[in-house]
Amino acid sequence: MPVVDAAAFEARKRAFVERLEREALQGRVDEDILPLLRLLNTHPRIYTTSSCSGRIMVAEAVRPSFSKGRGFRPVAKWHHPVPPDLVREVVSNVEYAWLMVRGAILHVAAADAKTAYKLVEIGRETGHKHSGIIAMNRAGIFVEILGEERLDIPIKRGSPIADIDAAMDLANKTLILAKLRLYWLAARLEAELFGVEAPTSEEIRRAIRRVAQCLG
């Protein structure tokens, strides 16, 4: 495993922290994840890059894809539950539309392998099963913490082909559960990396199950 250069790590960290704060002032940062990003950036062996707390998206596409190339165009996205009428308005002028939900995603750089593996461990422990190390260079060991929530519903092919009310009910519930999983992640990161007293994983897991039962 390559050795991270301390000077390169610190320079890259300064640049990303400054960018985060600049974009936060411009209202371009997901507010649900901003406090966690700021906390992680206070850790001497960590800095964050691009991250999202989870989102609902409407995309114009014949089939779903996260390719930004030909045939896929994001139409709207939200980091919070959305009323069906808003989605109806958004898709009114597109021919093909997909409703998509994705869980949280965090990209975090670590200064050493021990910290990187700890981030992966916490991610997987809190239900972000697809977490892992995705790159390494002189500026850090880069970890992706990725939630498992994913939903793709075709809602329009020339004319509507799905019940928007039912689709949005499912999408909003999926996003809420993704946000709860993110709060679980945040609690364990605070406890493991900063020594903050927090509920145990089992306590949080039970609470999420109770909410899931209420959502139906």
C-alpha positions in Angstrom: 0.0 0.0 0.0 1.5 3.4 -1.0 2.6 5.7 1.8 0.5 8.8 2.1 2.7 12.0 2.1 1.8 14.2 5.1 2.3 17.5 3.2 0.2 16.3 0.3 -2.5 15.1 2.7 -2.6 18.4 4.5 -2.7 20.5 1.4 -5.5 18.5 -0.1 -7.4 18.6 3.2 -7.2 22.4 3.3 -8.4 22.7 -0.2 -11.4 20.4 0.4 -12.4 22.0 3.7 -12.2 25.5 2.1 -14.3 24.3 -0.8 -16.9 22.8 1.5 -17.3 26.0 3.5 -17.4 28.1 0.4 -20.2 25.9 -1.2 -22.0 25.8 2.1 -22.3 29.6 2.1 -23.6 29.3 -1.4 -26.3 26.9 -0.4 -24.8 24.1 -2.5 -24.2 21.5 0.3 -26.7 19.0 1.5 -27.7 20.4 4.8 -28.6 17.0 6.3 -25.0 15.8 6.0 -23.1 19.1 6.5 -22.7 18.8 10.4 -21.2 15.3 10.0 -18.8 16.5 7.3 -17.6 19.4 9.4 -17.1 17.1 12.4 -15.1 14.6 10.3 -12.9 17.3 9.0 -11.8 18.2 12.5 -10.2 14.8 12.8 -6.4 15.1 12.2 -6.3 11.9 10.0 -9.4 12.5 7.9 -11.0 14.9 5.4 -14.1 14.6 3.3 -14.7 15.1 -0.4 -18.0 14.7 -2.2 -20.9 13.4 -0.1 -24.7 13.2 0.0 -27.2 12.2 2.7 -29.5 10.4 0.3 -31.7 11.7 -2.4 -34.8 11.3 -4.5 -34.3 12.0 -8.2 -36.4 12.2 -11.4 -34.4 11.4 -14.5 -35.3 11.6 -18.1 -34.1 8.3 -19.6 -35.3 5.3 -21.5 -33.7 3.1 -18.8 -32.1 4.0 -15.5 -28.4 4.7 -15.4 -26.0 7.0 -13.5 -24.0 7.6 -16.6 -24.0 11.3 -17.3 -23.6 10.7 -21.0 -26.0 10.3 -23.8 -29.6 9.3 -23.0 -29.7 10.2 -19.3 -30.7 13.6 -18.0 -31.3 14.4 -14.3 -34.5 16.5 -14.2 -34.8 17.2 -10.5 -33.4 16.0 -7.2 -34.3 16.5 -3.5 -32.6 15.5 -0.2 -36.0 15.3 1.6 -39.4 13.7 1.1 -41.4 15.1 -1.8 -45.1 15.5 -2.4 -46.6 13.6 -5.4 -47.9 16.8 -7.1 -44.4 18.2 -7.3 -43.2 15.1 -9.1 -46.2 15.3 -11.5 -45.3 18.8 -12.4 -41.6 17.9 -12.9 -42.4 15.0 -15.3 -45.1 16.8 -17.3 -42.7 18.0 -19.9 -40.6 14.9 -20.4 -41.3 11.8 -22.5 -39.5 9.1 -20.5 -39.2 9.5 -16.7 -37.7 7.3 -13.9 -38.1 7.9 -10.2 -35.0 7.0 -8.4 -33.9 6.9 -4.7 -30.3 6.5 -3.4 -29.0 6.2 0.1 -26.2 8.2 1.6 -22.8 8.2 0.1 -19.7 9.6 1.8 -16.2 10.0 0.3 -13.6 10.3 3.0 -9.8 10.4 2.8 -7.7 8.9 5.5 -4.0 9.6 6.3 -3.2 5.9 7.1 -4.5 2.4 6.5 -5.6 1.9 10.1 -8.0 4.9 9.9 -9.2 3.9 6.5 -10.1 0.4 7.6 -11.8 1.8 10.7 -14.0 3.9 8.4 -14.9 0.9 6.3 -15.7 -1.2 9.4 -18.0 1.5 10.8 -19.7 1.9 7.5 -20.4 -1.8 7.1 -21.5 -2.1 10.8 -24.2 0.6 10.2 -25.7 -1.1 7.2 -23.6 0.7 4.5 -22.7 -2.7 3.1 -21.0 -1.5 -0.1 -18.3 0.5 1.8 -14.7 0.0 0.9 -11.4 1.6 -0.2 -11.7 2.9 -3.7 -8.3 4.7 -4.3 -4.9 5.5 -2.8 -2.4 8.1 -3.6 0.0 10.6 -1.9 -2.9 12.7 -0.7 -4.8 9.9 1.1 -6.5 6.6 1.2 -10.0 7.2 -0.2 -12.9 5.4 1.4 -16.4 5.3 0.0 -19.2 4.7 2.5 -22.3 3.7 0.5 -25.9 3.0 1.7 -27.7 0.0 0.4 -31.0 1.8 -0.3 -31.8 1.9 -4.0 -35.1 2.3 -5.8 -35.8 2.7 -9.6 -39.4 3.1 -10.8 -40.4 3.9 -14.4 -43.2 6.4 -14.1 -43.6 7.7 -17.7 -43.1 6.3 -21.2 -44.8 8.8 -23.3 -47.8 8.8 -20.9 -47.8 8.0 -17.2 -47.4 4.2 -16.5 -47.2 4.3 -12.7 -49.4 5.5 -9.8 -47.4 8.6 -8.8 -49.0 8.7 -5.3 -48.0 5.1 -4.6 -44.6 5.5 -6.1 -43.9 8.6 -4.0 -45.1 6.9 -0.9 -42.6 4.2 -1.4 -39.8 6.6 -2.4 -40.3 8.8 0.6 -40.3 5.9 3.0 -37.1 4.6 1.4 -35.4 7.9 1.8 -36.5 8.2 5.4 -35.0 4.9 6.2 -31.8 5.9 4.4 -31.6 9.0 6.5 -32.0 7.0 9.7 -29.2 4.7 8.6 -27.0 7.8 8.0 -27.8 9.0 11.6 -26.7 5.6 12.8 -23.5 6.0 10.9 -23.0 9.5 12.4 -23.5 8.2 15.9 -21.0 5.4 15.5 -18.4 7.7 13.9 -18.8 10.2 16.8 -18.4 7.4 19.3 -15.5 5.5 17.6 -13.4 8.4 16.3 -14.2 11.2 18.8 -15.1 9.4 22.0 -18.6 10.9 22.1 -21.2 9.0 24.1 -23.7 7.6 21.7 -26.4 4.8 21.6 -25.1 1.4 20.8 -25.6 -0.1 17.3 -28.1 -2.5 18.7 -30.1 0.3 20.3 -30.2 2.2 17.1 -31.0 -0.9 15.0 -34.0 -1.6 17.2 -35.2 2.0 16.8 -34.9 1.8 13.0 -36.9 -1.4 13.0 -39.7 0.3 15.0 -39.8 3.2 12.5 -39.8 0.8 9.6 -42.8 -1.0 11.1 -44.6 2.3 11.5 -43.9 3.3 7.9 -45.3 -0.1 6.7 
